[in-house]
Amino acid sequence: MGILFAILSGTFIALQGIFNAKLGDAVGAWMSVTIVHFVGLLLALAIYFFKRDADMTAFKRVPWYYSLGGLFGVFVVFGELTAIQQLGVTWAICVLLVAQLVGAFIIDLNGWFGVKRKPMNTGQVMGLVLMVVGIGIYTFS
Protein backbone atom coordinates (compact mmCIF):
# COMPACT_ATOMS: atom_id res chain seq x y z
CA MET A 1 0.00 0.00 0.00
CA GLY A 2 2.93 2.33 0.71
CA ILE A 3 4.11 2.05 -2.91
CA LEU A 4 0.65 3.06 -4.15
CA PHE A 5 0.68 6.13 -1.88
CA ALA A 6 4.19 7.01 -3.08
CA ILE A 7 3.09 6.76 -6.73
CA LEU A 8 0.00 8.88 -6.07
CA SER A 9 2.02 11.45 -4.12
CA GLY A 10 4.63 11.66 -6.86
CA THR A 11 1.91 12.22 -9.45
CA PHE A 12 0.28 14.88 -7.28
CA ILE A 13 3.63 16.61 -6.77
CA ALA A 14 4.06 16.96 -10.53
CA LEU A 15 0.49 18.23 -10.95
CA GLN A 16 0.80 20.55 -7.98
CA GLY A 17 3.97 22.05 -9.39
CA ILE A 18 2.32 22.83 -12.71
CA PHE A 19 -0.80 24.29 -11.08
CA ASN A 20 1.29 26.36 -8.65
CA ALA A 21 3.53 27.69 -11.43
CA LYS A 22 0.53 28.69 -13.57
CA LEU A 23 -1.16 30.34 -10.59
CA GLY A 24 2.14 32.08 -9.77
CA ASP A 25 2.34 33.40 -13.34
CA ALA A 26 -1.12 34.93 -12.89
CA VAL A 27 -1.05 36.29 -9.34
CA GLY A 28 2.62 36.28 -8.29
CA ALA A 29 4.67 33.67 -6.48
CA TRP A 30 3.94 34.58 -2.87
CA MET A 31 0.22 35.10 -3.45
CA SER A 32 0.20 31.69 -5.13
CA VAL A 33 1.89 30.16 -2.08
CA THR A 34 -0.71 31.82 0.15
CA ILE A 35 -3.66 30.60 -1.92
CA VAL A 36 -2.25 27.07 -2.18
CA HIS A 37 -1.79 26.76 1.57
CA PHE A 38 -5.15 28.35 2.37
CA VAL A 39 -6.97 25.94 0.05
CA GLY A 40 -4.93 23.07 1.54
CA LEU A 41 -5.90 24.20 5.04
CA LEU A 42 -9.58 24.20 4.10
CA LEU A 43 -9.35 20.68 2.68
CA ALA A 44 -7.38 19.40 5.66
CA LEU A 45 -9.95 20.87 8.07
CA ALA A 46 -12.83 19.34 6.08
CA ILE A 47 -11.17 15.91 6.13
CA TYR A 48 -10.35 16.26 9.82
CA PHE A 49 -13.99 17.13 10.54
CA PHE A 50 -14.94 13.64 9.37
CA LYS A 51 -11.80 11.72 10.38
CA ARG A 52 -11.09 13.21 13.84
CA ASP A 53 -7.85 11.34 14.42
CA ALA A 54 -6.14 13.83 16.74
CA ASP A 55 -4.51 12.98 20.03
CA MET A 56 -3.57 16.39 21.39
CA THR A 57 -1.85 14.83 24.41
CA ALA A 58 0.65 13.27 21.99
CA PHE A 59 1.51 16.77 20.77
CA LYS A 60 3.17 17.43 24.12
CA ARG A 61 5.43 14.38 23.72
CA VAL A 62 7.18 15.42 20.51
CA PRO A 63 9.76 18.16 20.11
CA TRP A 64 8.14 21.50 19.23
CA TYR A 65 10.11 21.81 16.00
CA TYR A 66 8.29 18.82 14.47
CA SER A 67 5.31 21.15 14.03
CA LEU A 68 7.33 23.31 11.61
CA GLY A 69 6.67 21.09 8.59
CA GLY A 70 4.18 23.62 7.28
CA LEU A 71 6.92 26.24 7.23
CA PHE A 72 9.01 23.95 5.04
CA GLY A 73 5.94 23.50 2.84
CA VAL A 74 5.81 27.23 2.14
CA PHE A 75 9.36 27.17 0.81
CA VAL A 76 8.78 23.89 -1.04
CA VAL A 77 5.83 25.39 -2.93
CA PHE A 78 7.68 28.62 -3.65
CA GLY A 79 10.83 26.82 -4.77
CA GLU A 80 8.94 24.32 -6.89
CA LEU A 81 6.82 26.89 -8.70
CA THR A 82 9.84 29.13 -9.30
CA ALA A 83 11.94 26.21 -10.58
CA ILE A 84 9.16 25.12 -12.95
CA GLN A 85 8.72 28.66 -14.26
CA GLN A 86 12.45 28.96 -14.93
CA LEU A 87 13.46 25.42 -15.93
CA GLY A 88 10.29 23.75 -17.21
CA VAL A 89 8.39 20.95 -15.54
CA THR A 90 10.52 17.89 -16.28
CA TRP A 91 13.92 19.38 -15.58
CA ALA A 92 12.71 21.08 -12.40
CA ILE A 93 11.15 17.85 -11.11
CA CYS A 94 14.33 15.91 -11.97
CA VAL A 95 16.47 18.28 -9.94
CA LEU A 96 13.93 18.40 -7.10
CA LEU A 97 13.80 14.61 -6.90
CA VAL A 98 17.58 14.25 -6.81
CA ALA A 99 17.83 16.97 -4.14
CA GLN A 100 15.09 15.25 -2.13
CA LEU A 101 16.78 11.88 -2.44
CA VAL A 102 20.22 13.22 -1.49
CA GLY A 103 18.69 15.02 1.51
CA ALA A 104 16.87 11.87 2.62
CA PHE A 105 20.04 9.83 2.11
CA ILE A 106 22.05 12.18 4.34
CA ILE A 107 19.32 12.14 7.01
CA ASP A 108 19.18 8.31 6.95
CA LEU A 109 22.97 8.04 6.99
CA ASN A 110 23.25 10.22 10.10
CA GLY A 111 20.04 9.17 11.84
CA TRP A 112 18.90 12.76 12.20
CA PHE A 113 15.46 13.79 13.52
CA GLY A 114 14.83 10.48 15.21
CA VAL A 115 14.95 8.30 12.09
CA LYS A 116 16.73 4.97 12.23
CA ARG A 117 20.34 5.32 11.12
CA LYS A 118 21.05 3.38 7.93
CA PRO A 119 24.56 2.67 6.71
CA MET A 120 25.59 3.68 3.20
CA ASN A 121 26.13 1.01 0.59
CA THR A 122 27.55 0.97 -2.91
CA GLY A 123 24.16 0.47 -4.55
CA GLN A 124 22.78 3.63 -2.99
CA VAL A 125 25.73 5.72 -4.13
CA MET A 126 25.55 4.23 -7.62
CA GLY A 127 21.82 4.98 -7.74
CA LEU A 128 22.39 8.62 -6.82
CA VAL A 129 25.17 8.94 -9.38
CA LEU A 130 22.99 7.36 -12.07
CA MET A 131 20.19 9.81 -11.30
CA VAL A 132 22.56 12.76 -11.67
CA VAL A 133 23.97 11.31 -14.89
CA GLY A 134 20.40 10.76 -16.11
CA ILE A 135 19.57 14.42 -15.53
CA GLY A 136 22.71 15.36 -17.45
CA ILE A 137 21.73 13.13 -20.36
CA TYR A 138 18.19 14.50 -20.31
CA THR A 139 19.41 18.09 -20.15
CA PHE A 140 22.12 17.98 -22.79
CA SER A 141 20.55 15.63 -25.36
PyMOL commands that set and color helices and strands:
alter all, ss='L'
color gray80, all
select helices_A, chain A and resi 2-27+29-51+56-59+64-87+89-110+112-114+122-140
alter helices_A, ss='H'
color red, helices_A
deselect
rebuild
show_as cartoon
